[in-house]
Amino acid sequence: MNPNNMNNNQGPIQEKQTFFKRLKNIAITTKNRLKTHMKNHFPIRIWAKGSEKHKGPKI
């Protein structure tokens, strides 16, 4: 948060939106990175079997 924008009426709202957008992007990239990481560790066949019940890979 930029303290200079706190006195401005539309400043904090704008900052908050970009902050949440950035947070969402981080979350999405982390999720995708984890997904590819898991796929590299487990065979696709096991991954597909686990994802039917949305529980992830079965070992």
N, CA, C, O and CB atoms as a CASP TS submission, in Angstrom:
PFRMAT TS
TARGET T0000
AUTHOR 0000-0000-0000
METHOD Language model
MODEL 1
PARENT N/A
ATOM      1  N   MET     1       0.831  -1.196   0.000  1.00  0.00           N
ATOM      2  CA  MET     1       0.000   0.000   0.000  1.00  0.00           C
ATOM      3  C   MET     1       0.871   1.252   0.000  1.00  0.00           C
ATOM      4  O   MET     1       1.846   1.346   0.746  1.00  0.00           O
ATOM      5  CB  MET     1      -0.943   0.002   1.213  1.00  0.00           C
ATOM      6  N   ASN     2       0.512   2.190  -0.829  1.00  0.00           N
ATOM      7  CA  ASN     2       1.244   3.452  -0.884  1.00  0.00           C
ATOM      8  C   ASN     2       0.615   4.433   0.102  1.00  0.00           C
ATOM      9  O   ASN     2      -0.548   4.798  -0.066  1.00  0.00           O
ATOM     10  CB  ASN     2       1.243   4.038  -2.329  1.00  0.00           C
ATOM     11  N   PRO     3       1.345   4.867   1.117  1.00  0.00           N
ATOM     12  CA  PRO     3       0.744   5.765   2.122  1.00  0.00           C
ATOM     13  C   PRO     3       0.338   7.113   1.543  1.00  0.00           C
ATOM     14  O   PRO     3      -0.514   7.791   2.116  1.00  0.00           O
ATOM     15  CB  PRO     3       1.714   5.988   3.266  1.00  0.00           C
ATOM     16  N   ASN     4       0.930   7.519   0.416  1.00  0.00           N
ATOM     17  CA  ASN     4       0.580   8.799  -0.194  1.00  0.00           C
ATOM     18  C   ASN     4      -0.835   8.780  -0.752  1.00  0.00           C
ATOM     19  O   ASN     4      -1.483   9.825  -0.830  1.00  0.00           O
ATOM     20  CB  ASN     4       1.570   9.148  -1.299  1.00  0.00           C
ATOM     21  N   ASN     5      -1.323   7.608  -1.140  1.00  0.00           N
ATOM     22  CA  ASN     5      -2.653   7.513  -1.732  1.00  0.00           C
ATOM     23  C   ASN     5      -3.756   7.428  -0.687  1.00  0.00           C
ATOM     24  O   ASN     5      -4.935   7.515  -1.030  1.00  0.00           O
ATOM     25  CB  ASN     5      -2.726   6.315  -2.639  1.00  0.00           C
ATOM     26  N   MET     6      -3.396   7.258   0.582  1.00  0.00           N
ATOM     27  CA  MET     6      -4.405   7.051   1.613  1.00  0.00           C
ATOM     28  C   MET     6      -5.332   8.258   1.755  1.00  0.00           C
ATOM     29  O   MET     6      -6.510   8.087   2.068  1.00  0.00           O
ATOM     30  CB  MET     6      -3.735   6.753   2.943  1.00  0.00           C
ATOM     31  N   ASN     7      -4.826   9.475   1.533  1.00  0.00           N
ATOM     32  CA  ASN     7      -5.654  10.670   1.671  1.00  0.00           C
ATOM     33  C   ASN     7      -6.577  10.850   0.475  1.00  0.00           C
ATOM     34  O   ASN     7      -7.631  11.478   0.582  1.00  0.00           O
ATOM     35  CB  ASN     7      -4.776  11.903   1.840  1.00  0.00           C
ATOM     36  N   ASN     8      -6.180  10.301  -0.652  1.00  0.00           N
ATOM     37  CA  ASN     8      -6.991  10.396  -1.860  1.00  0.00           C
ATOM     38  C   ASN     8      -8.177   9.435  -1.753  1.00  0.00           C
ATOM     39  O   ASN     8      -8.025   8.319  -1.256  1.00  0.00           O
ATOM     40  CB  ASN     8      -6.140  10.084  -3.124  1.00  0.00           C
ATOM     41  N   ASN     9      -9.366   9.865  -2.219  1.00  0.00           N
ATOM     42  CA  ASN     9     -10.552   9.046  -2.023  1.00  0.00           C
ATOM     43  C   ASN     9     -10.534   7.778  -2.874  1.00  0.00           C
ATOM     44  O   ASN     9     -10.900   6.707  -2.391  1.00  0.00           O
ATOM     45  CB  ASN     9     -11.787   9.851  -2.337  1.00  0.00           C
ATOM     46  N   GLN    10     -10.112   7.887  -4.134  1.00  0.00           N
ATOM     47  CA  GLN    10     -10.155   6.714  -4.989  1.00  0.00           C
ATOM     48  C   GLN    10      -8.823   5.954  -4.981  1.00  0.00           C
ATOM     49  O   GLN    10      -8.713   4.892  -5.592  1.00  0.00           O
ATOM     50  CB  GLN    10     -10.515   7.121  -6.410  1.00  0.00           C
ATOM     51  N   GLY    11      -7.837   6.482  -4.308  1.00  0.00           N
ATOM     52  CA  GLY    11      -6.523   5.846  -4.266  1.00  0.00           C
ATOM     53  C   GLY    11      -6.534   4.451  -3.673  1.00  0.00           C
ATOM     54  O   GLY    11      -6.122   3.499  -4.336  1.00  0.00           O
ATOM     55  N   PRO    12      -7.000   4.305  -2.424  1.00  0.00           N
ATOM     56  CA  PRO    12      -6.939   2.989  -1.774  1.00  0.00           C
ATOM     57  C   PRO    12      -7.735   1.926  -2.511  1.00  0.00           C
ATOM     58  O   PRO    12      -7.328   0.765  -2.555  1.00  0.00           O
ATOM     59  CB  PRO    12      -7.442   3.091  -0.359  1.00  0.00           C
ATOM     60  N   ILE    13      -8.880   2.316  -3.099  1.00  0.00           N
ATOM     61  CA  ILE    13      -9.697   1.340  -3.820  1.00  0.00           C
ATOM     62  C   ILE    13      -8.911   0.808  -5.018  1.00  0.00           C
ATOM     63  O   ILE    13      -8.867  -0.397  -5.267  1.00  0.00           O
ATOM     64  CB  ILE    13     -11.044   1.975  -4.283  1.00  0.00           C
ATOM     65  N   GLN    14      -8.301   1.722  -5.742  1.00  0.00           N
ATOM     66  CA  GLN    14      -7.499   1.332  -6.897  1.00  0.00           C
ATOM     67  C   GLN    14      -6.367   0.397  -6.471  1.00  0.00           C
ATOM     68  O   GLN    14      -6.110  -0.624  -7.109  1.00  0.00           O
ATOM     69  CB  GLN    14      -6.930   2.578  -7.604  1.00  0.00           C
ATOM     70  N   GLU    15      -5.701   0.768  -5.383  1.00  0.00           N
ATOM     71  CA  GLU    15      -4.593  -0.044  -4.880  1.00  0.00           C
ATOM     72  C   GLU    15      -5.091  -1.426  -4.491  1.00  0.00           C
ATOM     73  O   GLU    15      -4.439  -2.433  -4.769  1.00  0.00           O
ATOM     74  CB  GLU    15      -3.917   0.639  -3.677  1.00  0.00           C
ATOM     75  N   LYS    16      -6.255  -1.467  -3.842  1.00  0.00           N
ATOM     76  CA  LYS    16      -6.786  -2.743  -3.369  1.00  0.00           C
ATOM     77  C   LYS    16      -7.075  -3.662  -4.549  1.00  0.00           C
ATOM     78  O   LYS    16      -6.773  -4.854  -4.502  1.00  0.00           O
ATOM     79  CB  LYS    16      -8.062  -2.526  -2.533  1.00  0.00           C
ATOM     80  N   GLN    17      -7.663  -3.102  -5.612  1.00  0.00           N
ATOM     81  CA  GLN    17      -7.984  -3.921  -6.782  1.00  0.00           C
ATOM     82  C   GLN    17      -6.726  -4.520  -7.391  1.00  0.00           C
ATOM     83  O   GLN    17      -6.687  -5.712  -7.696  1.00  0.00           O
ATOM     84  CB  GLN    17      -8.730  -3.090  -7.830  1.00  0.00           C
ATOM     85  N   THR    18      -5.697  -3.699  -7.569  1.00  0.00           N
ATOM     86  CA  THR    18      -4.477  -4.225  -8.167  1.00  0.00           C
ATOM     87  C   THR    18      -3.834  -5.237  -7.235  1.00  0.00           C
ATOM     88  O   THR    18      -3.244  -6.219  -7.687  1.00  0.00           O
ATOM     89  CB  THR    18      -3.493  -3.090  -8.487  1.00  0.00           C
ATOM     90  N   PHE    19      -3.947  -4.998  -5.932  1.00  0.00           N
ATOM     91  CA  PHE    19      -3.369  -5.923  -4.958  1.00  0.00           C
ATOM     92  C   PHE    19      -4.029  -7.290  -5.069  1.00  0.00           C
ATOM     93  O   PHE    19      -3.349  -8.316  -5.103  1.00  0.00           O
ATOM     94  CB  PHE    19      -3.520  -5.372  -3.530  1.00  0.00           C
ATOM     95  N   PHE    20      -5.374  -7.299  -5.124  1.00  0.00           N
ATOM     96  CA  PHE    20      -6.067  -8.578  -5.207  1.00  0.00           C
ATOM     97  C   PHE    20      -5.817  -9.255  -6.550  1.00  0.00           C
ATOM     98  O   PHE    20      -5.741 -10.481  -6.631  1.00  0.00           O
ATOM     99  CB  PHE    20      -7.563  -8.384  -4.988  1.00  0.00           C
ATOM    100  N   LYS    21      -5.689  -8.447  -7.606  1.00  0.00           N
ATOM    101  CA  LYS    21      -5.382  -9.012  -8.912  1.00  0.00           C
ATOM    102  C   LYS    21      -4.032  -9.715  -8.872  1.00  0.00           C
ATOM    103  O   LYS    21      -3.869 -10.820  -9.390  1.00  0.00           O
ATOM    104  CB  LYS    21      -5.391  -7.919  -9.995  1.00  0.00           C
ATOM    105  N   ARG    22      -3.051  -9.034  -8.235  1.00  0.00           N
ATOM    106  CA  ARG    22      -1.718  -9.608  -8.125  1.00  0.00           C
ATOM    107  C   ARG    22      -1.764 -10.885  -7.288  1.00  0.00           C
ATOM    108  O   ARG    22      -1.107 -11.875  -7.613  1.00  0.00           O
ATOM    109  CB  ARG    22      -0.739  -8.591  -7.507  1.00  0.00           C
ATOM    110  N   LEU    23      -2.551 -10.852  -6.202  1.00  0.00           N
ATOM    111  CA  LEU    23      -2.662 -12.012  -5.323  1.00  0.00           C
ATOM    112  C   LEU    23      -3.270 -13.191  -6.084  1.00  0.00           C
ATOM    113  O   LEU    23      -2.823 -14.329  -5.939  1.00  0.00           O
ATOM    114  CB  LEU    23      -3.515 -11.672  -4.078  1.00  0.00           C
ATOM    115  N   LYS    24      -4.298 -12.909  -6.899  1.00  0.00           N
ATOM    116  CA  LYS    24      -4.952 -13.953  -7.675  1.00  0.00           C
ATOM    117  C   LYS    24      -3.976 -14.561  -8.676  1.00  0.00           C
ATOM    118  O   LYS    24      -3.925 -15.778  -8.850  1.00  0.00           O
ATOM    119  CB  LYS    24      -6.185 -13.394  -8.401  1.00  0.00           C
ATOM    120  N   ASN    25      -3.191 -13.687  -9.340  1.00  0.00           N
ATOM    121  CA  ASN    25      -2.217 -14.187 -10.301  1.00  0.00           C
ATOM    122  C   ASN    25      -1.195 -15.086  -9.631  1.00  0.00           C
ATOM    123  O   ASN    25      -0.824 -16.129 -10.170  1.00  0.00           O
ATOM    124  CB  ASN    25      -1.516 -13.031 -10.996  1.00  0.00           C
ATOM    125  N   ILE    26      -0.738 -14.676  -8.440  1.00  0.00           N
ATOM    126  CA  ILE    26       0.226 -15.499  -7.709  1.00  0.00           C
ATOM    127  C   ILE    26      -0.393 -16.852  -7.379  1.00  0.00           C
ATOM    128  O   ILE    26       0.252 -17.891  -7.519  1.00  0.00           O
ATOM    129  CB  ILE    26       0.688 -14.786  -6.415  1.00  0.00           C
ATOM    130  N   ALA    27      -1.650 -16.830  -6.940  1.00  0.00           N
ATOM    131  CA  ALA    27      -2.325 -18.074  -6.578  1.00  0.00           C
ATOM    132  C   ALA    27      -2.452 -18.992  -7.788  1.00  0.00           C
ATOM    133  O   ALA    27      -2.211 -20.195  -7.686  1.00  0.00           O
ATOM    134  CB  ALA    27      -3.711 -17.781  -5.988  1.00  0.00           C
ATOM    135  N   ILE    28      -2.828 -18.431  -8.928  1.00  0.00           N
ATOM    136  CA  ILE    28      -3.011 -19.235 -10.139  1.00  0.00           C
ATOM    137  C   ILE    28      -1.683 -19.832 -10.589  1.00  0.00           C
ATOM    138  O   ILE    28      -1.614 -21.016 -10.922  1.00  0.00           O
ATOM    139  CB  ILE    28      -3.622 -18.385 -11.270  1.00  0.00           C
ATOM    140  N   THR    29      -0.627 -19.018 -10.600  1.00  0.00           N
ATOM    141  CA  THR    29       0.669 -19.533 -11.043  1.00  0.00           C
ATOM    142  C   THR    29       1.169 -20.603 -10.092  1.00  0.00           C
ATOM    143  O   THR    29       1.757 -21.595 -10.524  1.00  0.00           O
ATOM    144  CB  THR    29       1.695 -18.400 -11.150  1.00  0.00           C
ATOM    145  N   THR    30       0.938 -20.406  -8.789  1.00  0.00           N
ATOM    146  CA  THR    30       1.368 -21.417  -7.817  1.00  0.00           C
ATOM    147  C   THR    30       0.617 -22.716  -8.045  1.00  0.00           C
ATOM    148  O   THR    30       1.210 -23.794  -8.013  1.00  0.00           O
ATOM    149  CB  THR    30       1.147 -20.920  -6.373  1.00  0.00           C
ATOM    150  N   LYS    31      -0.691 -22.619  -8.276  1.00  0.00           N
ATOM    151  CA  LYS    31      -1.508 -23.810  -8.494  1.00  0.00           C
ATOM    152  C   LYS    31      -1.041 -24.557  -9.738  1.00  0.00           C
ATOM    153  O   LYS    31      -0.884 -25.777  -9.717  1.00  0.00           O
ATOM    154  CB  LYS    31      -2.994 -23.433  -8.626  1.00  0.00           C
ATOM    155  N   ASN    32      -0.817 -23.807 -10.832  1.00  0.00           N
ATOM    156  CA  ASN    32      -0.379 -24.444 -12.067  1.00  0.00           C
ATOM    157  C   ASN    32       0.991 -25.079 -11.907  1.00  0.00           C
ATOM    158  O   ASN    32       1.243 -26.170 -12.419  1.00  0.00           O
ATOM    159  CB  ASN    32      -0.356 -23.436 -13.203  1.00  0.00           C
ATOM    160  N   ARG    33       1.884 -24.384 -11.186  1.00  0.00           N
ATOM    161  CA  ARG    33       3.220 -24.918 -10.978  1.00  0.00           C
ATOM    162  C   ARG    33       3.143 -26.208 -10.173  1.00  0.00           C
ATOM    163  O   ARG    33       3.852 -27.172 -10.462  1.00  0.00           O
ATOM    164  CB  ARG    33       4.114 -23.887 -10.265  1.00  0.00           C
ATOM    165  N   LEU    34       2.270 -26.220  -9.152  1.00  0.00           N
ATOM    166  CA  LEU    34       2.108 -27.408  -8.327  1.00  0.00           C
ATOM    167  C   LEU    34       1.530 -28.553  -9.155  1.00  0.00           C
ATOM    168  O   LEU    34       1.929 -29.707  -9.006  1.00  0.00           O
ATOM    169  CB  LEU    34       1.204 -27.108  -7.117  1.00  0.00           C
ATOM    170  N   LYS    35       0.577 -28.212 -10.037  1.00  0.00           N
ATOM    171  CA  LYS    35      -0.059 -29.241 -10.857  1.00  0.00           C
ATOM    172  C   LYS    35       0.964 -29.902 -11.772  1.00  0.00           C
ATOM    173  O   LYS    35       1.015 -31.129 -11.868  1.00  0.00           O
ATOM    174  CB  LYS    35      -1.206 -28.640 -11.686  1.00  0.00           C
ATOM    175  N   THR    36       1.780 -29.091 -12.445  1.00  0.00           N
ATOM    176  CA  THR    36       2.789 -29.665 -13.338  1.00  0.00           C
ATOM    177  C   THR    36       3.825 -30.430 -12.531  1.00  0.00           C
ATOM    178  O   THR    36       4.328 -31.460 -12.980  1.00  0.00           O
ATOM    179  CB  THR    36       3.471 -28.564 -14.178  1.00  0.00           C
ATOM    180  N   HIS    37       4.147 -29.931 -11.342  1.00  0.00           N
ATOM    181  CA  HIS    37       5.108 -30.608 -10.479  1.00  0.00           C
ATOM    182  C   HIS    37       4.582 -31.988 -10.101  1.00  0.00           C
ATOM    183  O   HIS    37       5.324 -32.969 -10.137  1.00  0.00           O
ATOM    184  CB  HIS    37       5.392 -29.770  -9.212  1.00  0.00           C
ATOM    185  N   MET    38       3.292 -32.065  -9.738  1.00  0.00           N
ATOM    186  CA  MET    38       2.705 -33.344  -9.364  1.00  0.00           C
ATOM    187  C   MET    38       2.660 -34.282 -10.568  1.00  0.00           C
ATOM    188  O   MET    38       2.921 -35.478 -10.441  1.00  0.00           O
ATOM    189  CB  MET    38       1.295 -33.142  -8.788  1.00  0.00           C
ATOM    190  N   LYS    39       2.327 -33.735 -11.732  1.00  0.00           N
ATOM    191  CA  LYS    39       2.261 -34.581 -12.924  1.00  0.00           C
ATOM    192  C   LYS    39       3.629 -35.143 -13.268  1.00  0.00           C
ATOM    193  O   LYS    39       3.733 -36.252 -13.792  1.00  0.00           O
ATOM    194  CB  LYS    39       1.705 -33.793 -14.110  1.00  0.00           C
ATOM    195  N   ASN    40       4.684 -34.380 -12.974  1.00  0.00           N
ATOM    196  CA  ASN    40       6.021 -34.891 -13.242  1.00  0.00           C
ATOM    197  C   ASN    40       6.384 -36.005 -12.272  1.00  0.00           C
ATOM    198  O   ASN    40       7.156 -36.902 -12.613  1.00  0.00           O
ATOM    199  CB  ASN    40       7.046 -33.767 -13.158  1.00  0.00           C
ATOM    200  N   HIS    41       5.830 -35.951 -11.065  1.00  0.00           N
ATOM    201  CA  HIS    41       6.187 -36.950 -10.065  1.00  0.00           C
ATOM    202  C   HIS    41       5.355 -38.214 -10.183  1.00  0.00           C
ATOM    203  O   HIS    41       5.839 -39.301  -9.867  1.00  0.00           O
ATOM    204  CB  HIS    41       6.035 -36.374  -8.687  1.00  0.00           C
ATOM    205  N   PHE    42       4.112 -38.091 -10.631  1.00  0.00           N
ATOM    206  CA  PHE    42       3.256 -39.260 -10.737  1.00  0.00           C
ATOM    207  C   PHE    42       2.896 -39.491 -12.199  1.00  0.00           C
ATOM    208  O   PHE    42       2.748 -38.533 -12.957  1.00  0.00           O
ATOM    209  CB  PHE    42       1.982 -39.090  -9.877  1.00  0.00           C
ATOM    210  N   PRO    43       2.755 -40.743 -12.601  1.00  0.00           N
ATOM    211  CA  PRO    43       2.329 -41.031 -13.976  1.00  0.00           C
ATOM    212  C   PRO    43       0.934 -40.467 -14.241  1.00  0.00           C
ATOM    213  O   PRO    43       0.118 -40.340 -13.329  1.00  0.00           O
ATOM    214  CB  PRO    43       2.346 -42.551 -14.240  1.00  0.00           C
ATOM    215  N   ILE    44       0.676 -40.135 -15.500  1.00  0.00           N
ATOM    216  CA  ILE    44      -0.601 -39.531 -15.882  1.00  0.00           C
ATOM    217  C   ILE    44      -1.759 -40.467 -15.529  1.00  0.00           C
ATOM    218  O   ILE    44      -2.831 -40.012 -15.130  1.00  0.00           O
ATOM    219  CB  ILE    44      -0.616 -39.202 -17.395  1.00  0.00           C
ATOM    220  N   ARG    45      -1.536 -41.780 -15.677  1.00  0.00           N
ATOM    221  CA  ARG    45      -2.580 -42.763 -15.433  1.00  0.00           C
ATOM    222  C   ARG    45      -3.069 -42.673 -13.981  1.00  0.00           C
ATOM    223  O   ARG    45      -4.272 -42.662 -13.720  1.00  0.00           O
ATOM    224  CB  ARG    45      -2.064 -44.185 -15.744  1.00  0.00           C
ATOM    225  N   ILE    46      -2.117 -42.608 -13.044  1.00  0.00           N
ATOM    226  CA  ILE    46      -2.476 -42.518 -11.629  1.00  0.00           C
ATOM    227  C   ILE    46      -3.169 -41.189 -11.363  1.00  0.00           C
ATOM    228  O   ILE    46      -4.143 -41.129 -10.612  1.00  0.00           O
ATOM    229  CB  ILE    46      -1.224 -42.670 -10.728  1.00  0.00           C
ATOM    230  N   TRP    47      -2.661 -40.119 -11.983  1.00  0.00           N
ATOM    231  CA  TRP    47      -3.230 -38.788 -11.787  1.00  0.00           C
ATOM    232  C   TRP    47      -4.696 -38.783 -12.238  1.00  0.00           C
ATOM    233  O   TRP    47      -5.562 -38.259 -11.538  1.00  0.00           O
ATOM    234  CB  TRP    47      -2.411 -37.717 -12.567  1.00  0.00           C
ATOM    235  N   ALA    48      -4.969 -39.374 -13.419  1.00  0.00           N
ATOM    236  CA  ALA    48      -6.325 -39.381 -13.958  1.00  0.00           C
ATOM    237  C   ALA    48      -7.255 -40.184 -13.051  1.00  0.00           C
ATOM    238  O   ALA    48      -8.409 -39.810 -12.839  1.00  0.00           O
ATOM    239  CB  ALA    48      -6.337 -39.960 -15.387  1.00  0.00           C
ATOM    240  N   LYS    49      -6.734 -41.299 -12.515  1.00  0.00           N
ATOM    241  CA  LYS    49      -7.558 -42.129 -11.648  1.00  0.00           C
ATOM    242  C   LYS    49      -7.947 -41.351 -10.391  1.00  0.00           C
ATOM    243  O   LYS    49      -9.077 -41.456  -9.915  1.00  0.00           O
ATOM    244  CB  LYS    49      -6.816 -43.430 -11.275  1.00  0.00           C
ATOM    245  N   GLY    50      -7.009 -40.575  -9.858  1.00  0.00           N
ATOM    246  CA  GLY    50      -7.277 -39.834  -8.627  1.00  0.00           C
ATOM    247  C   GLY    50      -8.199 -38.651  -8.861  1.00  0.00           C
ATOM    248  O   GLY    50      -8.991 -38.307  -7.984  1.00  0.00           O
ATOM    249  N   SER    51      -8.114 -38.017 -10.030  1.00  0.00           N
ATOM    250  CA  SER    51      -8.842 -36.771 -10.245  1.00  0.00           C
ATOM    251  C   SER    51     -10.326 -37.017 -10.497  1.00  0.00           C
ATOM    252  O   SER    51     -11.106 -36.065 -10.519  1.00  0.00           O
ATOM    253  CB  SER    51      -8.238 -36.009 -11.412  1.00  0.00           C
ATOM    254  N   GLU    52     -10.735 -38.266 -10.687  1.00  0.00           N
ATOM    255  CA  GLU    52     -12.157 -38.534 -10.878  1.00  0.00           C
ATOM    256  C   GLU    52     -12.950 -38.120  -9.647  1.00  0.00           C
ATOM    257  O   GLU    52     -14.051 -37.582  -9.759  1.00  0.00           O
ATOM    258  CB  GLU    52     -12.391 -40.019 -11.185  1.00  0.00           C
ATOM    259  N   LYS    53     -12.385 -38.372  -8.476  1.00  0.00           N
ATOM    260  CA  LYS    53     -13.064 -38.012  -7.233  1.00  0.00           C
ATOM    261  C   LYS    53     -12.504 -36.726  -6.659  1.00  0.00           C
ATOM    262  O   LYS    53     -12.812 -36.375  -5.520  1.00  0.00           O
ATOM    263  CB  LYS    53     -12.941 -39.135  -6.210  1.00  0.00           C
ATOM    264  N   HIS    54     -11.686 -36.016  -7.426  1.00  0.00           N
ATOM    265  CA  HIS    54     -11.082 -34.742  -7.029  1.00  0.00           C
ATOM    266  C   HIS    54     -10.260 -34.883  -5.756  1.00  0.00           C
ATOM    267  O   HIS    54     -10.259 -33.984  -4.915  1.00  0.00           O
ATOM    268  CB  HIS    54     -12.162 -33.685  -6.833  1.00  0.00           C
ATOM    269  N   LYS    55      -9.569 -35.990  -5.611  1.00  0.00           N
ATOM    270  CA  LYS    55      -8.744 -36.186  -4.429  1.00  0.00           C
ATOM    271  C   LYS    55      -7.266 -36.098  -4.754  1.00  0.00           C
ATOM    272  O   LYS    55      -6.428 -36.191  -3.856  1.00  0.00           O
ATOM    273  CB  LYS    55      -9.051 -37.519  -3.793  1.00  0.00           C
ATOM    274  N   GLY    56      -6.931 -35.919  -6.029  1.00  0.00           N
ATOM    275  CA  GLY    56      -5.525 -35.882  -6.391  1.00  0.00           C
ATOM    276  C   GLY    56      -5.010 -37.280  -6.672  1.00  0.00           C
ATOM    277  O   GLY    56      -5.795 -38.221  -6.793  1.00  0.00           O
ATOM    278  N   PRO    57      -3.694 -37.423  -6.777  1.00  0.00           N
ATOM    279  CA  PRO    57      -3.110 -38.706  -7.182  1.00  0.00           C
ATOM    280  C   PRO    57      -3.263 -39.781  -6.117  1.00  0.00           C
ATOM    281  O   PRO    57      -3.132 -39.516  -4.922  1.00  0.00           O
ATOM    282  CB  PRO    57      -1.645 -38.527  -7.507  1.00  0.00           C
ATOM    283  N   LYS    58      -3.542 -40.992  -6.570  1.00  0.00           N
ATOM    284  CA  LYS    58      -3.561 -42.140  -5.661  1.00  0.00           C
ATOM    285  C   LYS    58      -2.234 -42.869  -5.799  1.00  0.00           C
ATOM    286  O   LYS    58      -1.739 -43.079  -6.906  1.00  0.00           O
ATOM    287  CB  LYS    58      -4.767 -43.100  -5.966  1.00  0.00           C
ATOM    288  N   ILE    59      -1.676 -43.243  -4.684  1.00  0.00           N
ATOM    289  CA  ILE    59      -0.393 -43.942  -4.734  1.00  0.00           C
ATOM    290  C   ILE    59      -0.597 -45.353  -4.191  1.00  0.00           C
ATOM    291  O   ILE    59       0.351 -46.136  -4.134  1.00  0.00           O
ATOM    292  CB  ILE    59       0.708 -43.176  -3.919  1.00  0.00           C
TER
END
